[in-house]
């Protein structure tokens, strides 16, 4: 038993010294393999700019494509819309010389009444004093575009 202790005690004392000697070259390798922080930040910045550019490109493309959805926009005119509830509306639209009263809910659109002769003149909508002043300040006409028949 004494022989084992004579070998074990010096081995236990020498073990931390051996561990330090083997860790010293590993620390030098870690310094050489450390990530380049400037390169990482530049790489992240370029990636972020690329993602933002793709988002703006998609938004521009969607805006350009919205104009192509309907080539004949003069066939249907929304004459008037009135909110009845939080998500319910009544809309008066003009199609082919007829005006149609629609009930619009989040789950359905129903025809309430079809008028053979126009109830409201879509070419001359009633305007209030506020609407006229706002038109004058903006310099735009709020009426629907004239039909080119």
GULUMLUM-131902 format. One record per residue (C-alpha): residue number from 1; residue in three letters; chain; x, y, z. Coordinates in steps of 0.1 Angstrom, whole numbers, always signed. Layout:
N
> i; aa; ch; u; v; w
> NUM; ALA; A; X; Y; Z
...
This chain:
149
> i; aa; ch; u; v; w
> 1; UNK; A; +0; +0; +0
> 2; UNK; A; +29; +23; +7
> 3; UNK; A; +43; +17; -27
> 4; UNK; A; +10; +28; -44
> 5; UNK; A; +9; +60; -23
> 6; UNK; A; +45; +68; -32
> 7; UNK; A; +36; +67; -69
> 8; UNK; A; +2; +82; -66
> 9; UNK; A; +11; +114; -46
> 10; UNK; A; +38; +126; -71
> 11; UNK; A; +15; +118; -100
> 12; UNK; A; -13; +139; -85
> 13; UNK; A; +12; +168; -79
> 14; UNK; A; +25; +166; -115
> 15; UNK; A; -9; +163; -132
> 16; UNK; A; -18; +201; -130
> 17; UNK; A; +17; +210; -143
> 18; UNK; A; +12; +187; -173
> 19; UNK; A; -23; +201; -179
> 20; UNK; A; -9; +237; -180
> 21; UNK; A; +17; +227; -206
> 22; UNK; A; -8; +211; -228
> 23; UNK; A; -33; +240; -225
> 24; UNK; A; -6; +266; -235
> 25; UNK; A; -5; +256; -272
> 26; UNK; A; -43; +254; -272
> 27; UNK; A; -46; +290; -261
> 28; UNK; A; -24; +301; -290
> 29; UNK; A; -46; +282; -314
> 30; UNK; A; -77; +298; -299
> 31; UNK; A; -62; +333; -305
> 32; UNK; A; -55; +324; -341
> 33; UNK; A; -90; +309; -346
> 34; UNK; A; -109; +338; -329
> 35; UNK; A; -135; +353; -352
> 36; UNK; A; -127; +386; -368
> 37; UNK; A; -153; +410; -352
> 38; UNK; A; -149; +437; -379
> 39; UNK; A; -155; +411; -407
> 40; UNK; A; -185; +397; -388
> 41; UNK; A; -201; +431; -384
> 42; UNK; A; -195; +440; -420
> 43; UNK; A; -209; +407; -431
> 44; UNK; A; -240; +412; -410
> 45; UNK; A; -244; +448; -422
> 46; UNK; A; -242; +437; -459
> 47; UNK; A; -268; +409; -452
> 48; UNK; A; -291; +434; -435
> 49; UNK; A; -289; +458; -464
> 50; UNK; A; -296; +430; -489
> 51; UNK; A; -328; +420; -469
> 52; UNK; A; -340; +456; -468
> 53; UNK; A; -333; +460; -505
> 54; UNK; A; -354; +429; -512
> 55; UNK; A; -383; +442; -491
> 56; UNK; A; -383; +475; -509
> 57; UNK; A; -380; +458; -543
> 58; UNK; A; -411; +436; -535
> 59; UNK; A; -431; +466; -523
> 60; UNK; A; -422; +485; -555
> 61; UNK; A; -432; +454; -576
> 62; UNK; A; -465; +451; -558
> 63; UNK; A; -473; +487; -563
> 64; UNK; A; -465; +484; -600
> 65; UNK; A; -487; +453; -604
> 66; UNK; A; -518; +468; -587
> 67; UNK; A; -524; +490; -618
> 68; UNK; A; -526; +459; -640
> 69; UNK; A; -554; +441; -621
> 70; UNK; A; -583; +457; -640
> 71; UNK; A; -579; +472; -674
> 72; UNK; A; -616; +483; -676
> 73; UNK; A; -620; +502; -644
> 74; UNK; A; -649; +523; -658
> 75; UNK; A; -673; +494; -660
> 76; UNK; A; -681; +495; -623
> 77; UNK; A; -683; +527; -602
> 78; UNK; A; -688; +529; -564
> 79; UNK; A; -713; +557; -561
> 80; UNK; A; -716; +557; -523
> 81; UNK; A; -706; +537; -492
> 82; UNK; A; -721; +539; -457
> 83; UNK; A; -710; +522; -426
> 84; UNK; A; -738; +505; -407
> 85; UNK; A; -718; +488; -380
> 86; UNK; A; -683; +481; -371
> 87; UNK; A; -678; +457; -400
> 88; UNK; A; -710; +461; -420
> 89; UNK; A; -715; +485; -448
> 90; UNK; A; -741; +494; -475
> 91; UNK; A; -727; +503; -509
> 92; UNK; A; -744; +517; -539
> 93; UNK; A; -726; +508; -571
> 94; UNK; A; -733; +516; -608
> 95; UNK; A; -730; +489; -634
> 96; UNK; A; -742; +493; -670
> 97; UNK; A; -765; +522; -663
> 98; UNK; A; -781; +504; -633
> 99; UNK; A; -775; +511; -597
> 100; UNK; A; -773; +482; -573
> 101; UNK; A; -775; +485; -535
> 102; UNK; A; -753; +459; -518
> 103; UNK; A; -751; +448; -482
> 104; UNK; A; -715; +439; -472
> 105; UNK; A; -705; +419; -442
> 106; UNK; A; -672; +402; -434
> 107; UNK; A; -687; +368; -445
> 108; UNK; A; -710; +378; -474
> 109; UNK; A; -720; +403; -500
> 110; UNK; A; -758; +404; -508
> 111; UNK; A; -778; +424; -533
> 112; UNK; A; -804; +444; -515
> 113; UNK; A; -820; +463; -543
> 114; UNK; A; -815; +468; -581
> 115; UNK; A; -826; +502; -594
> 116; UNK; A; -834; +505; -631
> 117; UNK; A; -830; +542; -631
> 118; UNK; A; -802; +559; -612
> 119; UNK; A; -811; +570; -576
> 120; UNK; A; -780; +592; -572
> 121; UNK; A; -762; +609; -600
> 122; UNK; A; -727; +594; -600
> 123; UNK; A; -714; +622; -623
> 124; UNK; A; -723; +650; -599
> 125; UNK; A; -719; +637; -564
> 126; UNK; A; -731; +661; -536
> 127; UNK; A; -702; +679; -520
> 128; UNK; A; -701; +698; -488
> 129; UNK; A; -682; +730; -480
> 130; UNK; A; -655; +710; -463
> 131; UNK; A; -650; +688; -494
> 132; UNK; A; -648; +719; -517
> 133; UNK; A; -622; +736; -495
> 134; UNK; A; -602; +704; -492
> 135; UNK; A; -602; +700; -530
> 136; UNK; A; -590; +736; -534
> 137; UNK; A; -561; +730; -510
> 138; UNK; A; -550; +698; -525
> 139; UNK; A; -558; +707; -561
> 140; UNK; A; -573; +674; -570
> 141; UNK; A; -608; +664; -580
> 142; UNK; A; -624; +638; -558
> 143; UNK; A; -650; +627; -584
> 144; UNK; A; -647; +595; -603
> 145; UNK; A; -629; +596; -636
> 146; UNK; A; -651; +604; -666
> 147; UNK; A; -661; +575; -688
> 148; UNK; A; -647; +575; -723
> 149; UNK; A; -675; +559; -743
